[in-house]
Amino acid sequence: MVQPKVRNIVFDVGNVIVRWEPLEIIRLTFVESEDHEQLAKAIFQSQMWVNLNKGLISETEAKTQYQLTLGLSEWECEQLFYYVKQTQRLIVGSIELIQHIKSAGYNVYALTDNVHEIVTYLKSTYSFWPLFDGAIVSADVGMLKPQPEIYHSLLNKFELIASETVFIDDMLYNVEGAKSVGMHAIQFEDIDQCEKDLISLGLNI
C-alpha cells in the first residue's frame, strides 16, 4: 500500500524552536536556594502551571496564587516570570529549518502547550511566528498534549489529513499522542536529526 504524501509539518515550540529550561529559570530566580529541583517541580508541575497553560488563569493570577500557596514574595514572582520569558532563546537552525520546509512547498503549523503571555512575548521578540500557516495554543483551546482532542483540534481547524501530517515534539508522550490519532511523528533531538527524519518520511527538502 502506498503511503500518503506528507503535506503538513507541525512544530512544537518549547525545546524544538526555542529553549525551555525550568531548572535554569529557577537557578536565575532563586539564586540562594539550595533545592532548585524541588522548586522547579513545585512551580512548573503545579496545578497553577497547568491552569496557565490551559488559559484558565492569567500570569497575574498565577503570581498571586504562587505567593499564597508557595510563600513566594511579589519580587520573586516578578523575577520568575521575567526569566520564564528571557530564557526562551532560539535553538540554532530552527528558523532556517522552518523556512527551508516552507520554501519546499510544505504547509507549516504549530501545536504548543503554552501561556498567553509567553506567546505574546515570542511573537514580539522573534520572527518565526508569521511563518506558521496556523497554530493551536493550549491556552486558547483549554487542552494539553497528549490529549487526543488537541491534535484533533489542529486537524479539524486547518482541515488537515492526519496521514499527510508530521508532528515534531521533544517529549515522547506527545509524539505517541500524535501517532495515536494517525499522524506521523518525530521526537526532536536536534536540528540535523529532525531534518534527516523528515527526509526519511519522504519529504523533499
FENFEN-V681739 format. One line per field, one symbol per residue. phi: phi as a letter, one per 30 degrees, with the letter a starting at -180 (. if undefined). psi: psi as a letter, one per 40 degrees, with the letter a starting at -180 (. if undefined). burial: 1 if it has 24 or more other C-alpha atoms within 12 Angstrom, else 0. A space follows every 50 residues. Layout:
phi->???
psi->???
burial->???
This chain:
phi->.dddddbbcccdcdibcbdbbeddeddddcecdcbdddddddcccdddde ddddidbcedddedddddcciddddddddedddedddddddejddddddd ddddjcdbbbbbdacedddeddddcccddddddlbcceddcibbdceedd dddddddchccedcbcccbdcdddddddddcjddabddcadddddddddd djdcb
psi->hhhihhdhhhhidheddiihgddddddddgdeiegddddddddeeidddd dddeediidddddddddddefiidddddddddddddegihhheddddddd dddeeiihiihhhiiddddddddedieddedheiihhdddefiiifhddd dddddddefihdeehhhhiehdddddddddeeiiihhhdidddddddddd eehg.
burial->00000111111111111111011011101100000000110011000111 11111111100110110000000001100110111111111001101110 11000111111111111110010000011011111111111111111001 11111001011111111111100111111010111111011001101100 10101
